[in-house]
Amino acid sequence: MIVRPTSAVRRRAAALLALVLGLSAGALGCKSPGAPADAGVAGLSPVPAPAGLIAEAYLPTPDATWAKARALLGGPAALLPGSAGALAASLLGLPIAVASEIDGNVPLLGAAVESPDLPRPRAALGIHVKDGGRLIDQLTRGEGARFRAKPDAATSIALLEPLQGASPVALGVLGNYLLVAESPSDLTTLGPYVARTMPQAQVPKEDLAIEIPRPAIDGPVLRAARSAWDKARGPDGAPAATAVPLAPMIEGGLAVLGDLERARLTLVLDESAHLRVSGTPKAGGGPASKASTELAVGDVRPLLDLPADALAGILVRDRAASRAENVPKLVDALAGLIEGGLPPAERERLGAAIRAASDARGDWFAGGLRFDGRGPTAFVRAAVGDRAKLEAAIQDLLGAAELPPIKAALQREGIRASTGKAELPQLEGEVRRVRFEQTAAASRPGGAGASPAAPARKGAPAPPARKGAPAAPAPAAIELLYQIRDDGLFASVGNDPGAGLRSAVAAVQGESLGDVPAMKAALAPLGADIAFALVVEPLRLVASRLGQPGAGDPAPVVIAAGAAPAGAGAPAAIWARADIAAAAIRELARLGGAF
């Protein structure tokens, strides 16, 4: 069955296909001088790369990859075209007979360029056909002809112009490649390189392989990353309250990204989708080079030691030196949340407390989230380097809430903070409580009963109210319980922090996430050079939020990052990966209305 999208859908889909494959890629693999040229371009020698080339992409076996994608998507995907050729013909608005001319066993190629004169990068695709001349005849001759062929003298591309109306994309044929781009100028700029030079490259083994060269990293990739972070920070440059703890990590990540010489991305499809990205640092000892050798890495054990009922878990590793470098950034971020900032003396006291806690804790922390019938509870376990020093540092941090500027800010928000001991009979050792509760009145707009929030930034829009939806009552108080032991700092906050703290402590010696088969299998391949790992059970998490704890199929999604120093002939690398279970992909497609 062939799905016939509207012309508008075809236009958007074809353009998006060209841009996404092009913009995500770069000069791939190493060129193989002895590789035979494609039969359709015999006599057409390779041409130099076009000016501003930022991307190349290879889809080595379109038919096989599309079959895997349909199997992963399942259900409604059965209604989609059964071959890559039929899919391409449908998206491009070509006669269905053309589908048999498209060779789904030969790589689909893509390239993109960026120019300062253009508002965004431009891309082109090359789809291999069995006989370029026969394809032109099918499209331009006979009663069903839809195009006329107009040769471009400079490039030898046969530009296909529609006989009636307008085509959603620009099409052309060179040798045995059907070229696709947004405009004829894109075809003539990129088409010769795609059809004459790229077929000479060594074919990768993955379902999709992409390499991003430095011009792309310095250009659209870094701009997009910085733009996303700028939006998160808001109009005054200070990060949102929820982003404050992550601010130093994000800033460091942007510095590493800007110091990469090239990056490679691959996608492999089987019973899950496996996305891999690796970056090669520039020479010169910049942030990326330092990260590849100095980044704290290790295995996934602390994540597996979280409680077995965790539906999400995170592991972060860092060294004392990097934590020390990030202290001023964290102080700046916190000070940015205080109206008028912090005076020098208060900044110094806050910085000293954060610095002492940073020095006293160990090189990793792991956190998780659980749901029961009453709501969510989060828990954390962190390594401890110096127990006595950490206990004192945390007391100093909590005492910072009494600093006049911070206390005034809390009062404006209608929040009172208090600390003390907690009674938790089932847990040996001293447990401490930190309590945040609403006061009877608040000086900020909304008055008493308004939910606690970060101070509004100047110029920031107010959050929209949901029409007809009653305002959800904010909890009158939030408690955080923590305990410092020789085997770690344990803490819990949320609906039932007592149960969360007990389960986090007990999981180290009892039933843990490592005993859950689906989670163990998803995390086992991560290896021993992990700096960051995140695992989520999205289907079970959604079911829990809908009031059905324990429901939902196991479908872990794993995101991780790390670094590997140079060795055994391999260059140093910064890497990241994402592994998404098939059930999660199908649910995402269903919720997104993809079909």
ZAMARGU-4260 file (C-alpha; in steps of 0.2 Angstrom, whole numbers, plus 5000, padded with zeros to 4 digits):
<rodrens>
0) 5000/5000/5000 | 5007/5017/4995 | 5003/5032/5006 | 5000/5048/4995 | 5003/5063/5005
5) 4997/5080/5000 | 5009/5091/4990 | 5012/5102/5005 | 5017/5087/5016 | 5028/5081/5001
10) 5036/5098/5000 | 5040/5098/5019 | 5045/5080/5020 | 5057/5080/5005 | 5065/5096/5011
15) 5067/5090/5029 | 5074/5074/5022 | 5087/5083/5012 | 5092/5095/5026 | 5092/5083/5041
20) 5103/5071/5032 | 5114/5084/5026 | 5116/5095/5041 | 5119/5081/5053 | 5134/5075/5043
25) 5152/5078/5038 | 5166/5071/5027 | 5164/5053/5031 | 5177/5039/5032 | 5193/5040/5022
30) 5193/5040/5003 | 5198/5024/4995 | 5208/5029/4979 | 5206/5011/4972 | 5187/5010/4974
35) 5178/5008/4957 | 5168/5023/4951 | 5149/5020/4949 | 5145/5014/4932 | 5133/5028/4929
40) 5147/5041/4931 | 5161/5032/4921 | 5172/5045/4913 | 5166/5058/4926 | 5181/5061/4937
45) 5179/5067/4956 | 5177/5085/4959 | 5184/5096/4973 | 5173/5099/4988 | 5162/5114/4986
50) 5166/5130/4996 | 5159/5130/5013 | 5156/5111/5014 | 5151/5107/5032 | 5142/5090/5030
55) 5142/5073/5021 | 5130/5058/5025 | 5130/5040/5020 | 5115/5028/5022 | 5124/5013/5016
60) 5109/5001/5013 | 5092/5011/5011 | 5081/4996/5009 | 5088/4986/5024 | 5088/5002/5035
65) 5070/5006/5031 | 5064/4989/5034 | 5073/4989/5051 | 5065/5006/5055 | 5047/5000/5050
70) 5050/4985/5061 | 5055/4996/5076 | 5040/5007/5073 | 5028/4993/5072 | 5009/4995/5071
75) 5004/5009/5059 | 5021/5008/5050 | 5014/4994/5041 | 5004/5006/5031 | 5020/5015/5025
80) 5028/5010/5009 | 5038/4994/5010 | 5054/5000/5001 | 5065/5015/5002 | 5062/5017/4983
85) 5043/5018/4986 | 5045/5030/5001 | 5056/5041/4990 | 5044/5041/4976 | 5029/5045/4988
90) 5038/5059/4997 | 5045/5067/4980 | 5028/5066/4971 | 5035/5055/4957 | 5025/5041/4948
95) 5025/5025/4958 | 5033/5016/4943 | 5049/5026/4947 | 5051/5016/4963 | 5057/5001/4954
100) 5071/5011/4947 | 5078/5016/4964 | 5092/5005/4970 | 5089/5002/4988 | 5105/4992/4990
105) 5117/5006/4985 | 5121/5020/4998 | 5111/5036/4998 | 5122/5051/4999 | 5120/5068/5006
110) 5130/5084/5008 | 5128/5102/5014 | 5137/5119/5013 | 5136/5134/5023 | 5139/5152/5016
115) 5139/5169/5025 | 5128/5175/5011 | 5114/5162/5015 | 5103/5163/5031 | 5105/5144/5034
120) 5115/5129/5027 | 5110/5121/5010 | 5109/5103/5007 | 5107/5090/4993 | 5104/5071/4992
125) 5109/5058/4979 | 5098/5043/4977 | 5106/5029/4967 | 5095/5023/4952 | 5098/5008/4941
130) 5099/5018/4925 | 5100/5037/4925 | 5095/5038/4906 | 5080/5027/4908 | 5074/5036/4923
135) 5075/5053/4913 | 5065/5044/4899 | 5051/5038/4911 | 5049/5056/4919 | 5050/5066/4902
140) 5043/5055/4888 | 5026/5048/4884 | 5008/5052/4889 | 5012/5052/4907 | 5027/5064/4906
145) 5028/5076/4921 | 5045/5084/4918 | 5056/5091/4904 | 5074/5089/4905 | 5085/5104/4904
150) 5104/5100/4904 | 5115/5111/4914 | 5131/5114/4903 | 5142/5118/4918 | 5138/5102/4928
155) 5131/5090/4915 | 5116/5088/4927 | 5099/5085/4918 | 5088/5097/4928 | 5070/5091/4929
160) 5057/5105/4927 | 5039/5101/4930 | 5028/5103/4915 | 5014/5109/4926 | 5014/5118/4942
165) 5029/5118/4954 | 5039/5104/4961 | 5040/5103/4980 | 5059/5101/4978 | 5072/5103/4964
170) 5076/5087/4955 | 5090/5082/4943 | 5100/5067/4936 | 5118/5065/4935 | 5125/5048/4930
175) 5115/5035/4940 | 5110/5047/4954 | 5093/5056/4956 | 5098/5072/4965 | 5086/5081/4977
180) 5088/5099/4984 | 5078/5114/4989 | 5083/5124/4973 | 5091/5121/4956 | 5106/5132/4963
185) 5108/5119/4977 | 5108/5105/4964 | 5122/5113/4953 | 5132/5118/4969 | 5132/5101/4978
190) 5126/5089/4965 | 5142/5085/4956 | 5151/5082/4972 | 5137/5071/4978 | 5136/5060/4962
195) 5155/5061/4957 | 5165/5061/4972 | 5156/5054/4987 | 5153/5037/4978 | 5172/5034/4979
200) 5172/5035/4999 | 5174/5019/5010 | 5156/5013/5014 | 5153/5013/5033 | 5146/4997/5042
205) 5132/5006/5052 | 5114/5010/5046 | 5118/5028/5046 | 5136/5036/5048 | 5139/5054/5049
210) 5155/5064/5052 | 5154/5083/5056 | 5170/5092/5052 | 5176/5108/5061 | 5167/5121/5050
215) 5151/5113/5055 | 5155/5112/5074 | 5161/5130/5074 | 5146/5135/5063 | 5128/5128/5065
220) 5131/5115/5078 | 5139/5127/5091 | 5127/5141/5087 | 5112/5130/5090 | 5119/5124/5106
225) 5123/5141/5113 | 5105/5147/5107 | 5097/5133/5117 | 5107/5138/5133 | 5104/5156/5130
230) 5085/5153/5130 | 5087/5142/5146 | 5096/5157/5155 | 5083/5169/5151 | 5083/5188/5145
235) 5095/5194/5159 | 5108/5180/5157 | 5105/5171/5173 | 5100/5153/5173 | 5082/5147/5178
240) 5082/5141/5196 | 5080/5123/5190 | 5096/5125/5179 | 5107/5132/5192 | 5115/5115/5197
245) 5118/5111/5179 | 5125/5128/5174 | 5144/5124/5176 | 5142/5107/5168 | 5133/5115/5153
250) 5145/5129/5151 | 5159/5116/5152 | 5151/5106/5139 | 5150/5121/5127 | 5168/5124/5129
255) 5172/5106/5125 | 5161/5106/5110 | 5169/5122/5103 | 5186/5113/5105 | 5182/5098/5094
260) 5191/5095/5077 | 5178/5084/5071 | 5164/5073/5077 | 5156/5056/5070 | 5138/5051/5073
265) 5132/5033/5069 | 5115/5025/5070 | 5112/5006/5072 | 5095/4998/5072 | 5091/4981/5079
270) 5078/4977/5092 | 5082/4995/5099 | 5089/5011/5091 | 5108/5014/5096 | 5114/5032/5092
275) 5133/5035/5095 | 5142/5052/5094 | 5161/5054/5096 | 5172/5069/5095 | 5191/5071/5092
280) 5199/5085/5101 | 5209/5099/5093 | 5228/5099/5096 | 5234/5112/5108 | 5228/5106/5125
285) 5211/5115/5125 | 5195/5110/5135 | 5192/5095/5124 | 5209/5088/5125 | 5209/5091/5144
290) 5192/5082/5146 | 5198/5067/5136 | 5212/5064/5149 | 5206/5073/5165 | 5187/5069/5165
295) 5182/5058/5179 | 5176/5041/5172 | 5171/5024/5179 | 5158/5011/5178 | 5140/5011/5181
300) 5140/5002/5198 | 5133/5017/5208 | 5118/5018/5196 | 5115/5000/5198 | 5115/5002/5217
305) 5100/5013/5217 | 5084/5006/5224 | 5075/4993/5213 | 5059/5003/5211 | 5068/5018/5203
310) 5060/5023/5187 | 5074/5035/5182 | 5092/5036/5188 | 5107/5048/5185 | 5125/5046/5188
315) 5138/5060/5187 | 5157/5058/5190 | 5168/5073/5192 | 5186/5076/5199 | 5190/5088/5214
320) 5200/5100/5202 | 5185/5102/5190 | 5173/5105/5205 | 5184/5118/5212 | 5185/5127/5195
325) 5166/5127/5195 | 5163/5134/5212 | 5164/5152/5206 | 5152/5148/5192 | 5139/5140/5204
330) 5141/5155/5216 | 5137/5167/5201 | 5122/5157/5196 | 5115/5156/5213 | 5118/5175/5216
335) 5109/5178/5200 | 5093/5172/5208 | 5094/5185/5222 | 5087/5202/5218 | 5101/5214/5219
340) 5114/5200/5220 | 5124/5196/5235 | 5136/5208/5243 | 5155/5203/5243 | 5155/5196/5261
345) 5140/5185/5258 | 5147/5179/5242 | 5163/5174/5250 | 5154/5165/5264 | 5142/5156/5252
350) 5157/5152/5241 | 5167/5145/5255 | 5153/5134/5260 | 5151/5127/5243 | 5170/5125/5241
355) 5171/5115/5257 | 5157/5103/5252 | 5165/5101/5235 | 5182/5096/5243 | 5174/5084/5256
360) 5163/5074/5244 | 5169/5061/5233 | 5170/5060/5214 | 5152/5054/5210 | 5134/5055/5214
365) 5119/5045/5209 | 5101/5050/5210 | 5084/5042/5206 | 5066/5044/5206 | 5052/5033/5212
370) 5033/5034/5211 | 5020/5026/5222 | 5001/5029/5223 | 5003/5046/5232 | 5017/5054/5221
375) 5035/5055/5217 | 5050/5054/5228 | 5068/5057/5223 | 5084/5050/5232 | 5102/5053/5230
380) 5118/5044/5235 | 5135/5053/5234 | 5153/5047/5237 | 5161/5054/5253 | 5179/5059/5254
385) 5180/5067/5271 | 5164/5063/5282 | 5168/5076/5296 | 5172/5090/5284 | 5157/5086/5273
390) 5145/5087/5289 | 5152/5104/5294 | 5151/5110/5276 | 5133/5105/5274 | 5129/5114/5290
395) 5138/5130/5284 | 5128/5129/5268 | 5111/5127/5277 | 5117/5142/5288 | 5118/5152/5272
400) 5099/5153/5271 | 5101/5165/5286 | 5111/5177/5276 | 5101/5194/5275 | 5099/5194/5256
405) 5095/5176/5255 | 5083/5177/5269 | 5074/5192/5262 | 5073/5183/5245 | 5064/5168/5254
410) 5053/5180/5263 | 5048/5188/5247 | 5043/5171/5240 | 5033/5167/5256 | 5045/5153/5261
415) 5053/5149/5278 | 5067/5137/5279 | 5072/5127/5295 | 5083/5113/5300 | 5084/5100/5313
420) 5085/5081/5317 | 5073/5069/5311 | 5066/5053/5319 | 5068/5038/5307 | 5067/5023/5319
425) 5071/5010/5305 | 5087/5018/5300 | 5103/5018/5311 | 5112/5034/5314 | 5108/5052/5314
430) 5096/5059/5301 | 5094/5077/5298 | 5079/5087/5291 | 5078/5102/5280 | 5061/5110/5279
435) 5054/5123/5267 | 5036/5129/5271 | 5025/5142/5265 | 5022/5157/5277 | 5006/5165/5280
440) 5009/5179/5268 | 5021/5183/5254 | 5026/5200/5247 | 5027/5194/5229 | 5012/5195/5218
445) 4999/5181/5222 | 5000/5184/5241 | 4998/5170/5253 | 4996/5153/5246 | 5005/5156/5230
450) 5017/5142/5226 | 5035/5145/5229 | 5045/5150/5213 | 5061/5158/5208 | 5060/5177/5208
455) 5053/5184/5191 | 5066/5191/5180 | 5064/5208/5172 | 5055/5206/5155 | 5051/5188/5158
460) 5034/5183/5153 | 5022/5176/5166 | 5017/5158/5164 | 5001/5156/5155 | 4986/5150/5165
465) 4977/5135/5159 | 4959/5140/5154 | 4946/5131/5165 | 4959/5121/5175 | 4959/5123/5193
470) 4975/5129/5201 | 4984/5114/5208 | 4987/5117/5227 | 5005/5119/5231 | 5012/5108/5245
475) 5012/5117/5262 | 5029/5111/5266 | 5043/5101/5257 | 5055/5091/5268 | 5073/5084/5263
480) 5080/5071/5274 | 5099/5067/5273 | 5111/5056/5282 | 5130/5055/5280 | 5138/5038/5282
485) 5155/5031/5278 | 5148/5023/5263 | 5140/5039/5256 | 5129/5054/5258 | 5111/5049/5256
490) 5097/5061/5254 | 5078/5060/5249 | 5065/5073/5245 | 5047/5072/5239 | 5031/5063/5243
495) 5039/5051/5256 | 5057/5056/5260 | 5058/5044/5274 | 5054/5029/5264 | 5065/5036/5250
500) 5080/5038/5262 | 5077/5021/5269 | 5077/5012/5252 | 5092/5022/5246 | 5102/5016/5261
505) 5095/4998/5260 | 5098/4996/5241 | 5117/4996/5244 | 5116/4979/5252 | 5099/4973/5247
510) 5088/4973/5231 | 5094/4986/5219 | 5092/4992/5201 | 5105/4980/5196 | 5093/4966/5201
515) 5080/4972/5188 | 5084/4962/5172 | 5078/4976/5159 | 5088/4989/5168 | 5104/4978/5170
520) 5104/4973/5152 | 5102/4991/5146 | 5116/4998/5157 | 5128/4984/5155 | 5135/4989/5138
525) 5141/5006/5144 | 5158/5000/5149 | 5170/5008/5161 | 5174/5026/5154 | 5157/5034/5159
530) 5157/5052/5166 | 5138/5054/5164 | 5123/5041/5163 | 5105/5043/5163 | 5092/5029/5162
535) 5073/5031/5161 | 5058/5019/5160 | 5047/5031/5151 | 5032/5019/5149 | 5032/5015/5167
540) 5035/5033/5173 | 5020/5039/5163 | 5009/5025/5170 | 5014/5030/5187 | 5010/5048/5184
545) 4993/5042/5178 | 4990/5033/5195 | 4995/5016/5189 | 5011/5012/5198 | 5019/4996/5192
550) 5010/4996/5176 | 5019/4999/5159 | 5031/4988/5149 | 5050/4989/5153 | 5057/5000/5139
555) 5073/5008/5146 | 5080/5023/5137 | 5099/5026/5141 | 5109/5042/5138 | 5127/5042/5143
560) 5143/5052/5139 | 5162/5049/5143 | 5179/5051/5137 | 5194/5040/5132 | 5212/5045/5131
565) 5223/5041/5116 | 5230/5024/5115 | 5233/5008/5105 | 5233/5019/5089 | 5216/5027/5092
570) 5215/5046/5095 | 5208/5053/5111 | 5189/5055/5110 | 5174/5062/5119 | 5159/5051/5117
575) 5140/5051/5120 | 5127/5038/5116 | 5108/5035/5117 | 5100/5018/5117 | 5081/5018/5115
580) 5070/5002/5117 | 5058/4998/5103 | 5043/4999/5114 | 5048/5017/5119 | 5050/5022/5101
585) 5033/5015/5096 | 5025/5025/5110 | 5034/5041/5106 | 5028/5039/5088 | 5011/5036/5094
590) 5010/5051/5105 | 5019/5062/5092 | 5005/5058/5080 | 5018/5053/5067 | 5006/5042/5057
</rodrens>
